[in-house]
Amino acid sequence: MAGDRAVVSVSVQGERVVAQVRTSVPLLPGLTLSAQAVAAKEPRGEDEVVFAPGVEP
């Protein structure tokens, strides 16, 4: 969706994961389009889940 020239970065900041996408706009030289998404990390939960026999996380 972002194109071949897009720059995608993902970083972890404490309990948050931040993803950012930047790209230039071919029809408007000098303009950069960017978007950022922030999500909270979830606990892994292995100690809260009972797995079926023979199934591993």
N, CA, C and O atoms as a GROMACS GRO file, in nm:
protein
  228
    1MET      N    1   0.081  -0.118   0.000
    1MET     CA    2   0.000   0.000   0.000
    1MET      C    3   0.086   0.125   0.000
    1MET      O    4   0.046   0.227  -0.057
    2ALA      N    5   0.203   0.121   0.062
    2ALA     CA    6   0.283   0.242   0.077
    2ALA      C    7   0.376   0.265  -0.041
    2ALA      O    8   0.426   0.377  -0.060
    3GLY      N    9   0.402   0.165  -0.121
    3GLY     CA   10   0.491   0.182  -0.235
    3GLY      C   11   0.633   0.137  -0.207
    3GLY      O   12   0.671   0.116  -0.091
    4ASP      N   13   0.713   0.122  -0.315
    4ASP     CA   14   0.850   0.069  -0.298
    4ASP      C   15   0.944   0.167  -0.230
    4ASP      O   16   1.044   0.126  -0.172
    5ARG      N   17   0.915   0.295  -0.236
    5ARG     CA   18   1.006   0.395  -0.178
    5ARG      C   19   0.972   0.430  -0.034
    5ARG      O   20   1.039   0.514   0.026
    6ALA      N   21   0.872   0.368   0.020
    6ALA     CA   22   0.831   0.398   0.157
    6ALA      C   23   0.936   0.347   0.256
    6ALA      O   24   1.001   0.245   0.234
    7VAL      N   25   0.949   0.420   0.364
    7VAL     CA   26   1.038   0.380   0.473
    7VAL      C   27   0.948   0.340   0.590
    7VAL      O   28   0.865   0.418   0.635
    8VAL      N   29   0.966   0.217   0.637
    8VAL     CA   30   0.885   0.165   0.747
    8VAL      C   31   0.977   0.143   0.866
    8VAL      O   32   1.082   0.080   0.853
    9SER      N   33   0.939   0.195   0.983
    9SER     CA   34   1.019   0.172   1.103
    9SER      C   35   0.927   0.125   1.215
    9SER      O   36   0.813   0.170   1.228
   10VAL      N   37   0.980   0.033   1.294
   10VAL     CA   38   0.907  -0.019   1.409
   10VAL      C   39   1.000  -0.009   1.528
   10VAL      O   40   1.114  -0.054   1.522
   11SER      N   41   0.952   0.050   1.638
   11SER     CA   42   1.035   0.062   1.757
   11SER      C   43   0.954   0.023   1.879
   11SER      O   44   0.831   0.033   1.881
   12VAL      N   45   1.026  -0.020   1.982
   12VAL     CA   46   0.963  -0.055   2.109
   12VAL      C   47   1.004   0.051   2.209
   12VAL      O   48   1.123   0.075   2.230
   13GLN      N   49   0.906   0.115   2.271
   13GLN     CA   50   0.930   0.220   2.369
   13GLN      C   51   0.861   0.180   2.498
   13GLN      O   52   0.744   0.212   2.521
   14GLY      N   53   0.934   0.110   2.583
   14GLY     CA   54   0.874   0.061   2.707
   14GLY      C   55   0.769  -0.043   2.677
   14GLY      O   56   0.799  -0.148   2.620
   15GLU      N   57   0.646  -0.015   2.716
   15GLU     CA   58   0.534  -0.108   2.694
   15GLU      C   59   0.458  -0.078   2.565
   15GLU      O   60   0.350  -0.133   2.543
   16ARG      N   61   0.514   0.010   2.480
   16ARG     CA   62   0.446   0.047   2.356
   16ARG      C   63   0.528   0.005   2.235
   16ARG      O   64   0.651   0.003   2.239
   17VAL      N   65   0.458  -0.029   2.128
   17VAL     CA   66   0.521  -0.056   1.998
   17VAL      C   67   0.473   0.054   1.904
   17VAL      O   68   0.354   0.078   1.891
   18VAL      N   69   0.570   0.120   1.838
   18VAL     CA   70   0.537   0.231   1.749
   18VAL      C   71   0.580   0.194   1.608
   18VAL      O   72   0.696   0.159   1.585
   19ALA      N   73   0.488   0.201   1.514
   19ALA     CA   74   0.518   0.176   1.372
   19ALA      C   75   0.496   0.306   1.296
   19ALA      O   76   0.396   0.375   1.315
   20GLN      N   77   0.592   0.339   1.209
   20GLN     CA   78   0.581   0.461   1.130
   20GLN      C   79   0.613   0.431   0.984
   20GLN      O   80   0.705   0.355   0.954
   21VAL      N   81   0.535   0.490   0.895
   21VAL     CA   82   0.556   0.475   0.750
   21VAL      C   83   0.570   0.615   0.692
   21VAL      O   84   0.489   0.703   0.721
   22ARG      N   85   0.674   0.637   0.609
   22ARG     CA   86   0.696   0.766   0.543
   22ARG      C   87   0.721   0.741   0.396
   22ARG      O   88   0.786   0.644   0.359
   23THR      N   89   0.670   0.830   0.313
   23THR     CA   90   0.696   0.820   0.170
   23THR      C   91   0.679   0.957   0.106
   23THR      O   92   0.608   1.043   0.158
   24SER      N   93   0.744   0.975  -0.007
   24SER     CA   94   0.728   1.099  -0.081
   24SER      C   95   0.603   1.088  -0.169
   24SER      O   96   0.554   0.979  -0.195
   25VAL      N   97   0.555   1.202  -0.214
   25VAL     CA   98   0.436   1.206  -0.300
   25VAL      C   99   0.484   1.243  -0.440
   25VAL      O  100   0.523   1.357  -0.463
   26PRO      N  101   0.483   1.147  -0.535
   26PRO     CA  102   0.538   1.172  -0.668
   26PRO      C  103   0.480   1.294  -0.740
   26PRO      O  104   0.554   1.364  -0.809
   27LEU      N  105   0.353   1.320  -0.725
   27LEU     CA  106   0.291   1.432  -0.796
   27LEU      C  107   0.313   1.567  -0.728
   27LEU      O  108   0.285   1.672  -0.786
   28LEU      N  109   0.363   1.564  -0.603
   28LEU     CA  110   0.387   1.688  -0.529
   28LEU      C  111   0.529   1.686  -0.472
   28LEU      O  112   0.548   1.653  -0.355
   29PRO      N  113   0.630   1.719  -0.552
   29PRO     CA  114   0.769   1.716  -0.507
   29PRO      C  115   0.787   1.798  -0.379
   29PRO      O  116   0.731   1.907  -0.363
   30GLY      N  117   0.866   1.744  -0.289
   30GLY     CA  118   0.893   1.812  -0.163
   30GLY      C  119   0.795   1.777  -0.052
   30GLY      O  120   0.819   1.812   0.064
   31LEU      N  121   0.687   1.710  -0.085
   31LEU     CA  122   0.588   1.673   0.016
   31LEU      C  123   0.615   1.530   0.063
   31LEU      O  124   0.637   1.441  -0.019
   32THR      N  125   0.613   1.510   0.194
   32THR     CA  126   0.630   1.377   0.252
   32THR      C  127   0.502   1.341   0.327
   32THR      O  128   0.451   1.420   0.406
   33LEU      N  129   0.453   1.223   0.302
   33LEU     CA  130   0.334   1.172   0.368
   33LEU      C  131   0.378   1.071   0.473
   33LEU      O  132   0.462   0.985   0.444
   34SER      N  133   0.324   1.080   0.593
   34SER     CA  134   0.362   0.984   0.696
   34SER      C  135   0.240   0.944   0.780
   34SER      O  136   0.141   1.017   0.788
   35ALA      N  137   0.252   0.827   0.841
   35ALA     CA  138   0.148   0.778   0.932
   35ALA      C  139   0.217   0.706   1.046
   35ALA      O  140   0.324   0.647   1.029
   36GLN      N  141   0.155   0.710   1.162
   36GLN     CA  142   0.214   0.646   1.279
   36GLN      C  143   0.104   0.572   1.353
   36GLN      O  144  -0.008   0.621   1.366
   37ALA      N  145   0.137   0.452   1.403
   37ALA     CA  146   0.044   0.373   1.483
   37ALA      C  147   0.113   0.332   1.612
   37ALA      O  148   0.231   0.297   1.611
   38VAL      N  149   0.041   0.338   1.721
   38VAL     CA  150   0.095   0.302   1.852
   38VAL      C  151   0.006   0.194   1.912
   38VAL      O  152  -0.117   0.204   1.908
   39ALA      N  153   0.069   0.090   1.967
   39ALA     CA  154  -0.006  -0.018   2.029
   39ALA      C  155   0.059  -0.056   2.161
   39ALA      O  156   0.181  -0.044   2.177
   40ALA      N  157  -0.020  -0.101   2.254
   40ALA     CA  158   0.032  -0.148   2.382
   40ALA      C  159   0.071  -0.295   2.369
   40ALA      O  160   0.001  -0.374   2.306
   41LYS      N  161   0.186  -0.330   2.428
   41LYS     CA  162   0.228  -0.470   2.427
   41LYS      C  163   0.136  -0.549   2.519
   41LYS      O  164   0.096  -0.501   2.626
   42GLU      N  165   0.102  -0.668   2.476
   42GLU     CA  166   0.019  -0.755   2.558
   42GLU      C  167   0.109  -0.855   2.630
   42GLU      O  168   0.215  -0.891   2.579
   43PRO      N  169   0.067  -0.900   2.747
   43PRO     CA  170   0.146  -1.003   2.815
   43PRO      C  171   0.146  -1.131   2.732
   43PRO      O  172   0.052  -1.159   2.658
   44ARG      N  173   0.254  -1.207   2.747
   44ARG     CA  174   0.264  -1.330   2.667
   44ARG      C  175   0.156  -1.430   2.706
   44ARG      O  176   0.100  -1.496   2.619
   45GLY      N  177   0.126  -1.444   2.833
   45GLY     CA  178   0.013  -1.524   2.876
   45GLY      C  179   0.036  -1.673   2.886
   45GLY      O  180  -0.060  -1.748   2.907
   46GLU      N  181   0.162  -1.721   2.872
   46GLU     CA  182   0.183  -1.866   2.879
   46GLU      C  183   0.138  -1.923   3.013
   46GLU      O  184   0.090  -2.036   3.020
   47ASP      N  185   0.152  -1.843   3.120
   47ASP     CA  186   0.113  -1.894   3.251
   47ASP      C  187  -0.038  -1.886   3.272
   47ASP      O  188  -0.088  -1.935   3.373
   48GLU      N  189  -0.111  -1.825   3.180
   48GLU     CA  190  -0.255  -1.810   3.193
   48GLU      C  191  -0.332  -1.901   3.098
   48GLU      O  192  -0.456  -1.901   3.099
   49VAL      N  193  -0.263  -1.978   3.018
   49VAL     CA  194  -0.328  -2.061   2.917
   49VAL      C  195  -0.294  -2.207   2.942
   49VAL      O  196  -0.180  -2.241   2.972
   50VAL      N  197  -0.394  -2.293   2.930
   50VAL     CA  198  -0.371  -2.436   2.940
   50VAL      C  199  -0.371  -2.490   2.797
   50VAL      O  200  -0.473  -2.486   2.728
   51PHE      N  201  -0.255  -2.541   2.754
   51PHE     CA  202  -0.243  -2.593   2.618
   51PHE      C  203  -0.285  -2.739   2.613
   51PHE      O  204  -0.265  -2.814   2.709
   52ALA      N  205  -0.342  -2.780   2.502
   52ALA     CA  206  -0.381  -2.918   2.482
   52ALA      C  207  -0.256  -3.006   2.478
   52ALA      O  208  -0.149  -2.957   2.441
   53PRO      N  209  -0.268  -3.132   2.514
   53PRO     CA  210  -0.152  -3.221   2.509
   53PRO      C  211  -0.090  -3.222   2.369
   53PRO      O  212  -0.160  -3.234   2.268
   54GLY      N  213   0.042  -3.209   2.364
   54GLY     CA  214   0.114  -3.211   2.237
   54GLY      C  215   0.120  -3.077   2.167
   54GLY      O  216   0.183  -3.065   2.061
   55VAL      N  217   0.057  -2.974   2.224
   55VAL     CA  218   0.059  -2.840   2.164
   55VAL      C  219   0.150  -2.751   2.246
   55VAL      O  220   0.141  -2.747   2.369
   56GLU      N  221   0.238  -2.680   2.177
   56GLU     CA  222   0.330  -2.588   2.245
   56GLU      C  223   0.308  -2.447   2.191
   56GLU      O  224   0.264  -2.430   2.077
   57PRO      N  225   0.339  -2.345   2.273
   57PRO     CA  226   0.323  -2.207   2.225
   57PRO      C  227   0.422  -2.171   2.116
   57PRO      O  228   0.421  -2.059   2.066
   0.00000   0.00000   0.00000
